[in-house]
């Protein structure tokens, strides 16, 4: 052994012993590593799915089954409005102004129902986007 410049009271170290720092505590097993990696992958998949769902909602592709029913109802009402407007035009052409007046009121009621459904769809879409933003 060669003489070292270590302080007195310290035991000399073997030259072939590596300088390795061993942390205190229990080392993770490979099973725990696999679990952690799998948990991270699951989290990444969940985040990816949330982003995909959020993008579908933001473009109005799909929100929920309830909104799909609302859209169907809105489409049905819009078809009724088109049919009533054609009927209104025919009645005014024929000079049936009293019937046309009643039909105008029916058209206004149908348009207000359609607008209410549109607002409900927008509110549901906004609520869902807010929820996705909170989860991300």
PyMOL commands that set and color helices and strands:
alter all, ss='L'
color gray80, all
select helices_A, chain A and resi 30-58+65-94+97-135
alter helices_A, ss='H'
color red, helices_A
deselect
rebuild
show_as cartoon
